[in-house]
Amino acid sequence: MKHIIVMSLGILLLPYTARAELDPFFVHNLKAPENCVDKELDKEKIGLPELIQMGICTNPALNREYMAVKSSEAEVGQSKAEYLPSVTASGSASVSGSKYEKGKYNKNYPYSGNVGLDWLIFDFGGRGARVEKMKAYLQSAEFNYNAQLQETILSINNAYLKLLGAKEVLSSAKDSEKSYKKAYEESKRRFDLGLVALSDKLLAKTSYEQSKLTTVKAENSVKQAQGSLATLLNLSPDTSFNLMTPPKDKDITKLETADSVEQMMELALQQRPELKSKESSVTAAKENISAVRSTTLPKLSATGSASYGDTWRKSNPYQVSTSAGLRLNVPLFTGFADTYKVAAAEYQYRQAQYGLQETQNSIRNEVWGAYQDYQTAVEAYKISKAVMDSAKENERVAMKSYEVGKGDILNLLTATSQMSDARQGLVNAFYSVLISKANLYRAIGRF
C-alpha cells in the first residue's frame, strides 16, 4: 500500500518539480549566442565584427526576441502533449470520532487515494491542427528573431560608422581651427606692421573663435555617438572605444553586385525574415480555422480510474475499485458561440493575408527608397571629393595672396570657410555612403 501512496504523491508533485531544461518532445532547438567578446574596449583595438558579436550577446531587444522563440518552442511542446494521456491523482485523510450514549468514544482515521486517466483518442484533427498552428507561430517567432538580429547588426554597424565619422569630423574641425588660427596670426602680423586695417584682425579673430565653437560641438557629437554605440552593446554610455577604421586601400563604397533595383526588390521578397514571419502567421491562422472547427465536433476519449480507501476497521478495512471505458462528447448546442468562433478564425485568416500583402508592399518601397538614397550618397561623395580638391587649392592661393598683400582678409576667410565645409562635407559624404549601403543591404535582407 505504501508504494501506491508514494507513486501518487510523485505524480502530484511532478508539475512543481518540472524545470525549463526538461524537454521530452525535443522542441528547444535555438541555442543562446556563444563566443562572446570580452575586451578592454578603451585599450584594445576592436573592429566591427567584434562589436557585432558583443551586440548579439548583450543587446536587450535581441535577447527579448530570443526569449519569444524559446516561449514558442515551449508552446509547441505543450500542443504535442495533447497526444498523451492526462493522469490525475487525489487523496484524502481525516480523523473522526463518535460516541453513543453510555458507550465508548470511537475514533476513525479514514483515508483514500484515487488515480484517474483521460486519453483523447479522436477529435477530427483538432490536435494536429493545433500542433501545426503552434509550429507556424514558432517559425514566425524565429523569423522575428532573425529580423531583430539583422536590425541589431544594422544598428551597431551604423552606430560604429557614425562614431568614426564624428571622430573624423572632430579631426576636421581641429584642422579648420588651425587654418583659422593661421589666418588670424597672419592678419595680426600684418596689422602690427601697419599693412592692414584693424578690421582685418578683428574679422580673422572672430572666425578663429567661431572655429573653436565648432570644435566644441564636434566633441559633443563624438560623445553622443559613443553613448549610442555603448547603449546598443548594453554598456554604460561613458564607455570609450578604440575602434579600427575601415580600410582606405580599396573602394568600400561600391555594392558587391550590380543588380538592378527591380532585382533587389524581388530578392528582398525572397529573403526578408519579416515577410517570412508574416507568411508563417498566415499558415498559423489557416491551421487555427481547422482547430476551431474541431471544437464543434464530437470527441472520443478513453477513461480509467483506480481508487483505494481504508477505514482502519477490522471488518471491511479497505476497498479497492477500478474502472475503464470510452467517453463520447457531442456538442449539440452552444448558443451559436461555435458559429462565431469559426467566423472569427476565418476573418483572422483573411486579416493575416492582407497583413502579408501590406508587408510585401512596404518591403518593396523600403528597397526602392534605400536604393535611391545609396545612389544619391554615391553621387554626393563624388562631388564632395571634387569640391575638396578645389577648396584646398583655393585656400592655398588665398593664403599666398594675402601674405604678399595681393588679397584681402575676406577672400582668405571665405576660402578657409569653404575649405572647412569641404573637409567636413567629404567626411560626412563618405560615411553617408557606407551607412546607406548598409541600409540597402538590410532592406534586401542580406545581413
Stockholm file with secondary structure:
# STOCKHOLM 1.0

chainA/1-447         MKHIIVMSLGILLLPYTARAELDPFFVHNLKAPENCVDKELDKEKIGLPELIQMGICTNPALNREYMAVKSSEAEVGQSKAEYLPSVTASGSASVSGSKYEKGKYNKNYPYSGNVGLDWLIFDFGGRGARVEKMKAYLQSAEFNYNAQLQETILSINNAYLKLLGAKEVLSSAKDSEKSYKKAYEESKRRFDLGLVALSDKLLAKTSYEQSKLTTVKAENSVKQAQGSLATLLNLSPDTSFNLMTPPKDKDITKLETADSVEQMMELALQQRPELKSKESSVTAAKENISAVRSTTLPKLSATGSASYGDTWRKSNPYQVSTSAGLRLNVPLFTGFADTYKVAAAEYQYRQAQYGLQETQNSIRNEVWGAYQDYQTAVEAYKISKAVMDSAKENERVAMKSYEVGKGDILNLLTATSQMSDARQGLVNAFYSVLISKANLYRAIGRF
#=GR chainA/1-447 SS CHHHHHHHHHHHHHHHHCCTTCCTTCCCCCCCCCSCCCCCTTTSCBCHHHHHHHHHHHCHHHHHHHHHHHHHHHHHHHHHGGGSCEEEEEEEECCEEEECTTSCEEEECCEEEEEEEEEEEECTTHHHHHHHHHHHHHHHHHHHHHHHHHHHHHHHHHHHHHHHHHHHHHHHHHHHHHHHHHHHHHHHHHHHTTSSCHHHHHHHHHHHHHHHHHHHHHHHHHHHHHHHHHHHTTCCTTCCCCBCCCCSSSCTTSCSSCCCHHHHHHHHHHHCHHHHHHHHHHHHHHHHHHHHHHTTSCEEEEEEEEEEEECCCSSSCEEEEEEEEEEEECCCCCTTHHHHHHHHHHHHHHHHHHHHHHHHHHHHHHHHHHHHHHHHHHHHHHHHHHHHHHHHHHHHHHHHHHHTTSSCHHHHHHHHHHHHHHHHHHHHHHHHHHHHHHHHHHHHTCC
#=GC SS_cons         CHHHHHHHHHHHHHHHHCCTTCCTTCCCCCCCCCSCCCCCTTTSCBCHHHHHHHHHHHCHHHHHHHHHHHHHHHHHHHHHGGGSCEEEEEEEECCEEEECTTSCEEEECCEEEEEEEEEEEECTTHHHHHHHHHHHHHHHHHHHHHHHHHHHHHHHHHHHHHHHHHHHHHHHHHHHHHHHHHHHHHHHHHHHTTSSCHHHHHHHHHHHHHHHHHHHHHHHHHHHHHHHHHHHTTCCTTCCCCBCCCCSSSCTTSCSSCCCHHHHHHHHHHHCHHHHHHHHHHHHHHHHHHHHHHTTSCEEEEEEEEEEEECCCSSSCEEEEEEEEEEEECCCCCTTHHHHHHHHHHHHHHHHHHHHHHHHHHHHHHHHHHHHHHHHHHHHHHHHHHHHHHHHHHHHHHHHHHHTTSSCHHHHHHHHHHHHHHHHHHHHHHHHHHHHHHHHHHHHTCC
//
